[in-house]
Amino acid sequence: MSINTTENPWGLTERQVNTLRATISLGSRKQAARVMGLSTHTVADHLRDAKRKIGRGSRSYYLIAFDRW
């Protein structure tokens, strides 16, 4: 999946997008990690990096902002 900057205003990587989507749909990092075949630490790293790119402080804000995107 190629991520277009028009569609991806924050410049997220494909892995960050997939991790955010899995976390939103499954409700937790632990579940996202299990489904994606990653460690919870790797999922946390992807979410941390995505949060930095989105540029807001709270986890709930960036999950809601991404979900609306």
C-alpha positions in Angstrom: 0.0 0.0 0.0 1.5 3.3 -1.1 0.6 6.2 1.1 0.0 9.5 -0.7 0.9 12.7 1.2 -2.4 14.2 0.2 -4.1 11.3 1.9 -1.5 11.2 4.7 -1.1 14.8 5.9 1.3 13.8 8.7 3.8 11.8 6.6 3.2 8.6 8.5 4.9 5.4 7.3 2.9 2.5 6.1 3.7 0.6 9.3 2.6 3.5 11.5 -0.7 3.7 9.6 -1.3 -0.1 9.9 -0.4 0.0 13.6 -2.8 2.9 14.3 -5.6 1.2 12.4 -5.0 -2.1 14.3 -4.9 -0.3 17.6 -8.1 1.6 16.9 -10.0 -1.3 15.6 -8.8 -3.8 18.2 -8.8 -1.4 21.2 -5.4 -2.1 22.6 -1.7 -2.2 21.8 -1.5 -5.8 23.1 -4.2 -7.0 20.7 -2.7 -5.1 17.8 0.7 -6.6 18.5 -0.8 -10.1 18.6 -2.7 -9.7 15.3 0.3 -8.0 13.6 2.8 -10.5 14.8 4.8 -7.8 16.6 6.0 -7.3 20.2 4.0 -4.8 22.3 7.2 -2.8 22.5 7.4 -2.5 18.7 3.8 -1.4 18.5 4.4 1.1 21.2 7.4 2.5 19.2 5.3 2.8 16.1 2.5 4.6 18.0 5.0 6.9 19.7 6.5 7.9 16.4 3.1 8.4 14.8 2.1 10.6 17.8 5.1 12.8 17.2 4.3 13.2 13.6 0.6 14.1 14.3 1.9 16.6 16.8 -0.6 16.5 19.6 -0.1 15.5 23.3 -2.8 13.0 24.2 -3.1 9.5 22.9 -6.8 9.8 22.6 -6.5 12.9 20.5 -4.2 11.3 17.9 -6.3 8.2 17.8 -9.4 10.2 17.1 -7.6 12.5 14.6 -6.3 9.5 12.7 -9.6 7.6 12.9 -11.4 10.6 11.3 -8.7 10.8 8.6 
